[in-house]
């Protein structure tokens, strides 16, 4: 992302084309982060897709993981990515065509999955529930479309674990409060097991990784976006914003920078 105009929520269904391209760029960068790569690898191992299976990737974004699922199920299977933003679906289709993958993409939401009850062997969903105001409803939809014996892997961040260093602890706390307030379901990572269980699924395995930002991100779009939102809401002053940017930039140059959020993954099976 190139500037702080990108919405704080990162919801792809609420942003315009320019912001969408910026979001896709951020997703591409994040995809190379070790924590994301390790948790995604865990998710695919946990799903253990077989040739011929029918699968769904909720919140498919750029389509990278849907394409991995398509490769696993082969020509006899089916891998469909679902995203709420038509522009993101178009981007995923373009990349998929270039990659000569059989993955397919549709526009839709986690609240109303366009699949028959018990029709899917496996469902994957990454960093979507944090954006949902009704996560229990989405969990019920996952449980509905998975066939008996089928499985689901749900991955999400828990923004209560977010760390940003260095900086004045009080200023950082106020920025964090704004971020938590502006996220529909900020503690999603810790809440998923209960939500999946109440939906009738059985949680069988868990995984966890931290998404850690690089020193070059110390004054990048994500950080400045968070600070600008805090200024806009009156949580911090412009002077506090400038001081924090200077502290973060100095920390990046001296090796004293840390920014992370912990992500959790759950493998659940339908009895």
Buried (B, 14 or more C-beta within 10 A) or exposed (E): BEEBBBBBBBBBBEBEEEBBBBBBBBBEBBBEBEBBEBBBEBBBEBBEBBEEBBBBBBBBBBBBBBBBBBBBBBEEBBBBBBBBBBBBBBBBBEBBEEBEBBBBBBBBBBBEBEBEEBBBBBBBBBBBBBBBEEBBBBBBBBBBBBBEEBBBBBBBBBBBBBBBBBBEEEBBEBBBEBBEEBBBBBBBBEBBBEBBBEBBBEBEBEBBBBBBBEBEBBBBBBBBBBBBBBBEBEBBEEEBBEBBBEBBBEBBEEEBBEBBBBBBBBBBBBE
